[in-house]
């Protein structure tokens, strides 16, 4: 009982210093990959980079302590990070305080959902996400993730569009207009380092080396070159007016948003008071405010794009101050500093006294030192109801990724896995992680592989990984200031390359054409609906369930004949002649309300098709279950067949079906002497009587008779 509650107790059976040393080395190795990777994935989730470190603190530790896999490395992963961003973008601006609070709340909900599934032993619910759906979604997600990093690689800034492909078009247009070549160079260098080191020696932490080298270059070369100046430093009246107008527009949006919140409160009160006239008035007012907000947002987008696309040249004035002129408009006799400057424009109002001008590449910036404070996330019922479907999808996707990795490693180590215990571990990891300011985390394929290759013996390796993250948070965060954003983008793009698996589509198609079609449609829909990734998954799940229902409603019904190996097989599939007097009919599937009438139709078709038919034998080997509708249909079939002057028998009835036949007295109607244990005994008992006075010389049930 104690080991069921605290699985980590089993780690220490036969544990020695050699195992401790191996776990320590593996934990350190994983941490060297995790620290830069987690910061990259946090930005993919729309969070400040250092929140990746927070997600690498408690989740790996807790998930290892209470999970069943000893080598699974938990923490931020690409697909879950992308799903987090997709679920939160409609609620708040990425990186804002509200957004961060919602991400932490989402982690709590994901953890509670996983914990509940684990405690109730419902780990099998993950099977609703079929392999073709996951394959299609994962391939699409890898493309979405990689393409979403292009703006950071080129050093351009664009507003996100309604669809992901529209955003990418904007990025490409922005890159044609202006590419920051030092930024692109940093990204390409990071790619080159990771690829070369991976080929030379996979054991070298190539991600860490790329981060260290590029950060050192960034610091040494002055890669980041920002300046905070007054709006008066911009020597262009039109630009100054655009900045003023932009600030006015953003302020208008904020004021209208506050008004909308108040109106929503009044609407709720009117609904509570059951005042229909007041409800209509409030709904009208809210719609008017929404239209006004939409207009201002469009205006803000236009102004923001114009400001971002304007390039400046900096001129140093007497006294050391900088003046900024639109590119190509520097007065004669003045010389620019050789840099291309841009205004840093976000979603908030611009501080006209400290306007941020960018003359270099983007870096991570200040990372707060210290461990985050431990506190329960603030609960908001409305937000939780909105996030519930996303939490369920992230829970299942994250767990499926984690358990797939754990199973692959267990096959190599011989360890026995408990999926429900793994759900409990992942759930507790996310719940306690949320208390430590983490966003949703899951098992990582790449880091788990590193953990296994490094020789991890137990979950103590994850304990050491968490310890290294704590040390980094306490002492090394200042070193991360100059880490280029383009390098984090390269880290993400490099990591998701492994998620692309085109052969998965071919494999699914070879297994069943409809599985291949579902995989392709899931892929296409996920790309088309991005950033609303949940819609792509929903389409795939709906198609899988539709195929399952169709197959359940129309299971295979085969007439059997004898083959060369003396077995009885599907006559149509093997090109065999069928017996004229006995129909040996095999029904492949449970007999229940959805397909009961289908069996009736199939039996009726066989009766109509042959006027020489005398006996029907229903082969029930494939009928593993039967409900009331199935039993009623079987009873009607018996009545109809015998009323037509034919006889009917059954064979291969299992215990569960036989129990239903006995309880409903259908066995008495069929006759116990008409229910046989095997097909052979049924043929032997009915063959002579069915063929009496018949003209069939060679019966296909006793000899091999091929169609000519």
N, C-alpha and C positions, 0 to 999 in steps of 0.2 A: 504493500500500500504506500509506503514511504517513497519508494522509487517511482511509483506512478505519479505522485504529486511533485516530487523533485527528481526528475530523470537524471540530472547531472551527478547524482550520487554514484551511478554506475560507472562514471568515468574513472573513478579512483580504485576500481578493482584491478589489482596488479599494476597500478600506476607506479612508475619509478622515475629516477632523475633523467634517464635517457629520453623517456616520453615527454617529460617536462621541458627538456632542452629542445626537442623537436617541435613541440607546440609553440614555444617562445619564438623560435626562428620563423615558423610558418606565420604566426601572428604579426611579427614585425614585417615580413615580406608582403602580406596582404595589406597592411596599413600603408606601406609605401605606394601601393596602387590605389588604395581607397581614398586617401586624402585629396589628391588632385582630381580623381574621378568624381568624388562626391560633390566637390565645388562646381564642377561642370554640370552635373545632373541637376543640382539645385537651380542653376540658371535656366536649364531646360524646363524646369517646373515653374518658372516665373518668380523664383525666390532669390533673395540676395545670396551670393556664392557661399558665405560662411554658414548658411542654414544647412548646407550639405554636410558640414562637419558636425552640426548638432544631430543630424539624422544618422551619423556614423558613430555616435557616442553610446546611447542606450539600446537601440534596436539590435545591433549585432550581439551585444552582451546578453540581453534577456532572451532573445530568440534561441541562442545557443544553449542557455541554461535550461530552458523548458521545452525545447524541440527534441526530435528524435534523431536527427542527423548530426554526426559528430564533425563533419567537414563543411557543412553548408555555411557560406559567408553571407550574412544579411546586411542590408544597407540600401542606399539610394540606387535605383536601377533606371535604365533609359525609358522603357515602356511605361512603367508606373509614373515616372516623372512627367512624361508627355500627357498621360491620362489626367494627372493632377492639374496641369495647366489647362487642359481642355475643359475640365469640369468647373474650374474657378473663374475663368475669363469672363463669363457672363455676369458674375457677381461683383467683381472689383478689378481695379487696375493692377496689373502684375507688379509685384514688388512693394505695393502699398501696405500700410499697417493692417487694413481690413483684409486684404488678400492673404497676408501671412497668418492672420488669426483664423481665417477660413481653412487654410491649408493644414494648420495644426488640428483644427476641429475635424477635418476630413480624415486625418491619421487616426484620431480617436475612434471615429465611426467605423473605419476599415478594421481596426483592431478588435472592436466589439463584435463586429459581424463574423470575423474569423474565429474569435474565441467561442462565440455561440455555436458555430458550426462544429468546432472541435469538441466542445463539452457534450453536445447532443449527438456526437458521432455521425455527422452528416457530411463527411469529407467527400463522399461520392457525388455530391451535388455539383462538383467541379466538372463532372462528365457532361454537363449540359453544354460546355464549351468543347465541341468536337475538335479533333485534330485538324481537319481541313479548314475550319473557321479560324482557329488560332494561327495556322500557317499563313492564311491569307492576310489576317490582321497584322501579324508580326512583320511580314514583308512590307506591307504598306506603311506600318509605323516606322520601320527602319528608314524608308525613303523620306517620310515626313520629318523625322528627327534630323536626318542628315541635311536635308534642304533647309530646315529652319535655322541652321547655323551659318548659312551663306552670308547673311547680313553682317555677322561678326567677322567672318573671314575677309570680306571686302571692305569692312569699315564704313558701311553705309547704314543709315537709319531710316526706316519707313514705318508707317502706321499699318497695323494688321488689318487685312480685309475680311470680309464675311467668310470667304473660302480661302483655304491655304494656298491653292494654286494662284489665286489672284495676288496674295501677298508675295509669292515668289516672283511673279511678273514684275511687281513693284521693285523688288530687290534687284532684279536683273536690269531694269531701267535705271535705277539709282547707280548701279555699278558702271553702266555705260557713261553716265553723267560724271561720276566721280568715284574712283577707287583709291583708297589710302594704301599706297604701295608698301610702306613699312609694315602695316598691319597684315596685308596679304603675305608678305615675306616671312613674318613671324609664324603665321599659320603653316605655310609650306615647309619652313624649317622644322617645326614641331612634327609634321607628318614624316619628313625625311628621317629624323632621328628615331622615331618610333618604328618605322618600317625596317630601317637598316639594323637596328639593335635586335628587333624581333627575329630577323633572319640570321644574324650572327650568333646570338645566344638568347633563346626564349626566357632563360632564367634571370636575365638582367631586367630590372624594373624600368622598362623603356619609357613608360609614362612619366615616372619621377625624373628620369634623366632629361627628358624633353622639357619638363616644367622648370627644372633647375637651370638648365642652359639658357632657355629663352628669358626667364626672369632676370638672370644675371645680365644678359645682353640688354634687356629693357632698362634696367637700372643704370648700366654703364653708358648706354648711348642716348639716354634721355628720351626714350620712346614715348612716354606720356608727357605731354607739354600743354597743360591747361592754364588758363588765366582768368581770374575773376575781375571784371571791369565794369565800369558804369556804362549805361546805355548811350551816354553822351560820347563815348569813345568810338562808337560806330559812326563813321562820317557819311551817312546816307539817310536823308530825311524819310524816304519811303520805308526803309527798313525799320527805323525808329517808330514810325506810325503803325507798321505791321505788328511790332512787338506790343505796343499799347493796345491795339485792337484785339490781339490774341489774348492778352491778360483780361481784357474786358469780357471777351467771349467765355473764357474759362470761369471767370467769376459769375457770369450769368448762368452757366451750367450748374455750378455749385449751389447758387441761390435757388434755382428751379428744383434741384434734387432735394434740397431741404424742404421746399414747399410740397413736393410730391410725397415725401415721408409723412408730413403732417396730414395731408389729404388721405393717405392710406390708413392712418390712425383713425381719422374721422369716418372713413368707409367701414372699417371694422366695427366701430361703435354703432353706426347706423344699421349694420347687419345684425348686431346683437340686440338692438332696440326694435328690430323688425319694422323699420321705417322704409318702405319701398321707394317713396318719392325722394327721400334724402339719399338713398343708395344710388338712384339714377343720377342725381345731381353730382354726387361725389365721383361717380364713374366718368361722367362727362368732363368734370374739371380735371381729373387725372389724365384723361385722353388728350385734353388740350395741352396740359403741361408736357406730356410725352412728345407731342408734335413739336412744341417749342424747343425741347431739349434736343430732339433729332436735328432740327434746323441748325441750332448752335453747334452741335457736334460736327456737322458737315462743314460749317464755316471754320471751326477750329482746325479740322483736318486740312482744309485748303490752305489756311495760313501757316500751319505747321510744316506742310510739305514745301511751301514757298520759302520759308525761313531755312529749312534744312538744305534745300538745294542751292542756296546762295553761298558762294565761296568768297572768302575775303583774303586780302593781303595785309599783313601787319607792318606798321611803320613805327619805329621807336622815335619818340619825341624827346625834346630837351627835358631833363628831369627824370628820364627813365620810363615815363608812361608810354603806353602803346595806343596807337590810333589804328582803326581798322577801316579799310576801303574795300568796296566791292572789287573783285578781281578784274584787272584791266582799267581801273579808274583811279589809280595812284597818280597824284599830281606830278607834273614834270619837276625834276630836281629832287624828288624824294625816292628813296630806295627801300623796297620791302625787305623783310627778314628772311625771305626764301621759303617760308612755310605757307601752307594753305590752311586757313582758319575757317571754322564753322561755328555757328551758334548751337549750343546744347539745348535742344527743345524736347521737353517731355510732355506729360499730360497735365502738369500743374502750371500755375502762373509763374512767369519768369521774374526773378528779383532784379529789378532794373538798376539797383545800386551794386549788385554783385552778379552781373551777367556772366555765365560760364562760356568762355570761348575755348574751343578745342583746336590745338595746333599740332596734335600728335595722335598716337593710337590710344585706344581704351584699355585700361587695366582694371584689375579687381578692386583696387583701392583699399581703404581702411577696413580691416577685419577686427572686430572687437575681441579683446583677449578675455580669457576666463571661461568657465563652464556656465551654460545658461541656467537661470534660476528654475527650480523645479516647482511647477504649479499646475493645477488642473485647468484645461482649456475652458474658456467661457462658452456656455451652451446657449444656442439660439434656435428655438424650435423651428421657425420658418426656414432658416438656412439649412437646418438638418434635414427637413423634409425635401428641400430642393436637392440636397447632396446625396440622399438615400440611394437612388438608382446608380449614381456614379460610385458610391462607396461599395455597393454590391459587386459591380463590374470589376473595380480595382481589386477588391478582396479575392475574387475568383481568379482573375488574371495573375495577380501576384502570387497566389498560392499555387496555381498551375505551373508557373515558372519555377517556383521554389521546389515543389515536389518532383518535377521532371529532372531538375539538376540533382536533387538528393538521390533519386532512384538510379541515375546514371553513375553516381559515385558509389552507391551501395553495391552495385553490380561488380565494381572493382574491389571493394574492401570486404564484401561478404557480410556487411552489417544489415541487420533487420530493421526496416523502417515502419513506423506507425503514422499513417497520414493524419489521423485525428490528433495525435500528439503534436505533429508538426504544425497543424492549424492552431493549436493552443499556444505553441511557442511563437509563431508569427503574430498571432493576435495580441499576446501579452507584450511582445516587442513593440508593436505599433501603439498600444495603449500607453505604456510607460514612456515610449518615445515621444508621444504627444505631450506628456507632462514635462518633457525636457526640450520642448520647442522643435520637435521633429515633424517633417511632413511624411506621407506614407512611404514605407520601405518594404523591400522584399528580398528574396534570395537572388544573388548575382551569379550568373553562369561563369563569367570570366574570373571573378575573384575566388569563387569556389574551386575552380580548376587550379588557380595559383595556390590556394590553400592545400589542396590535395597533392600537387606536385612538390610543394615545399616540405611535405612529410608530416602534416598535421595528424595527430593521433586521436585527439578528443576536442571537445568544444572549448577547451582551455585556450586554444589558438585564437578564438574569437574574443576571449577575455583579454588576451594580450593586445589584440587589434584595438579594442576599445580603450585600453590603457594608453596606447600610443597616440590615439586621437585626442585624449585628454591632455597628454603632454604637449601635443602640438597646439591645442587651444590655449594652454597656459603660458607657453614660452615662445612659440615660433610664428604666431600670427603676423607680427610686423614684417616678416620676410616675404609674406604673400602679397604685399601692397603692389609691387611692380609686375605681378603675373599678368601677361597680356590676355585680354578676353579672346583673342583669336586662337590662342593656344588651347584654352578650354574648349573652344568650338572644335578644334582639331582632335582633341581627346574624345569628345562625344562622337564625332564622325568616324573616327578609327574604331571605337567600341561597337558601333551599330553595324559596321560592315559585316560582322559575323552573324547578324540576325537575318541577313538576306539569304534566302534559300530557295532558289528557283526550281531546284530538283523536287522540292516538296509538292509543287503543283503537278508535275509529271507523275510522281509516285502515287498521289491521290487519284489521278485520272486512271492510271493503270489498275488500281484496286477496284474502283467503281467510277464510271464516267460522271455520275451525279456528284460524287465527292469532289472530283476535280473541278466541276462546274461551280459547286458551292465555294470552294477555295478561291477560285478566280473572281467570282462575284463579290465575295467578302473583301478581297484585295481592292477591286475597283471601287466598291462603295465606300470603303474606308478612306481611300484617296479623294474621292469626289466629295464626301461629306466633311472632310477635315476642315477646321479643327474639331468638329463635333464627332469625335471618334466613337462614341457610344452607339451612334446610328449604324456605323459599319458593322459593329459586333452584333447589334440587334438583328440586322438583316441576315447575317450568317446564321445566328441561332434560330431565327424564324424559318429559314430555308431548311436547316437540318431537321427541325421538328416536323416541318411539312413533309419532307421525304420519309421520315420515320413513320408518321401517321399514314401516309399513302401506302407504304410497304406493309404496315400493320393491317390496313383496310383491305389490301389486295395481296395477301401472301401467295407464295407459289403453290399451285395445286398441280401435281404431276401424275400422269398415268405411268405405271411401272411395267417393265418387261425384263426378260432374262438376257444377261450379257455373257460374253465368253468366259469371264471369271466366275460364273454361276451366281453373281449377285443380281439383285433386282434394282434397276436404275431407271431414270427418266427416259421414257421411250422417245420423246421428241428430241431431246438433247443428244441422244446416241444413235438416232436414225433407226430405231427398232420398230417392228410391227407390233400392234397391240392385239390382245386376245379379243375375239369377237363376243364371247359369252360372259367373261368376267372382267370387270373394271377394277383394277387394283389402284385405288386413288390415295395418294399421299398428300396430306395437308401440312404445310410447313409453317407453323406459328401457333400462338395461343388462340383459342376459339372464344371470342368475346364480342361484346355488342357492336363493335366497329366493323367486324368482318363476318358475322354470323350469316347475314343474308347472302354474302359473297359465296360461301360454301353451298348454300341452297341453290344458287344460280348455277354453280359449277356442276353439281350433281344432276340438276335438271337438264343442262346442256348435254351431258353424256347419255342420259336416258333418251332424249330426242334424237341424238345423232346416230344411234344404233338400234335398229329394230330386232337385232339378234341377241341383245344384251339380256342376261338372265340373273346375274348376281353382281352386287357392288360390295367391295371390301374397302372400308375406310381405314387406311393405315394411319394410326394415331401416334406413331413414334415422335412426330414433331409437335404434337399438341401437348405442351407442358402445363397448360392451365385452361380452365373453362369457367365462364360465369353463367349467370341465370339466362342471359340472352343466347349464349352459345348452346346451353342445354336445351332451351326451348326450340332453337333452330334444328338441333339434332333430332329432337322428338318429331318435329314436323317432317324432316327428311325421311325418317323411318316410316311414318304413316304414308307419305306420298309414294315412296318406292314400293312398298308392299301393296298399296292400293292399285298400282299399275301392273300387278302380277309379277313383280320381281322380288328378289330377296336381298337382304342387306346384312352385313356383318362388320365387326371391328376387330382390329388386332393392334398389339403393341401399346395398349392403354396403360399409362403409368398410375402410380398409387394415388396421386392427388386428383386426377381426373376420374379414376374409378370410384373414389370416395364421393364425388359429386353425383355420379351416376347412381350410386347406391342410395344416397340420401334423398334423391328426387324420384326414385323408383323407375328411372329410365332404363336401368339395367334389366328390370323385369320385362319391360316392353320389348327391348332388343332381343332378350333371351340370353341367359348365361351360356347356353350352348352355341351362341352366335358371337361370342367374344373370345378371341384366341390370343395366346401370349406372343406369337411371332407371325410374320408373314408366311413363312414356310408351312406352319401348322394350319393357317387359314386356307392356303391354296390346296393342301392335301385334303382338308375336310370338305371343301366345296367343289373341287375340280370335277370329280366324276359326275355328280348330279347336274352341274351346270352344262356339261358337255354331252349329256345323254341325248341321243338322236341328233346331235350336231354334226356339221359337215367339215369342221376344222380338223385337219389331219395333224398338223404340227402346231401345238399351242405355244405361243410366245412366252407363257409363264413357266413352261417346263423345258423348252429348247430355245436356242438362239435363232431368232428369225429377223433378218435385216430387211429393210425396205429395198425393193429393187428399183 
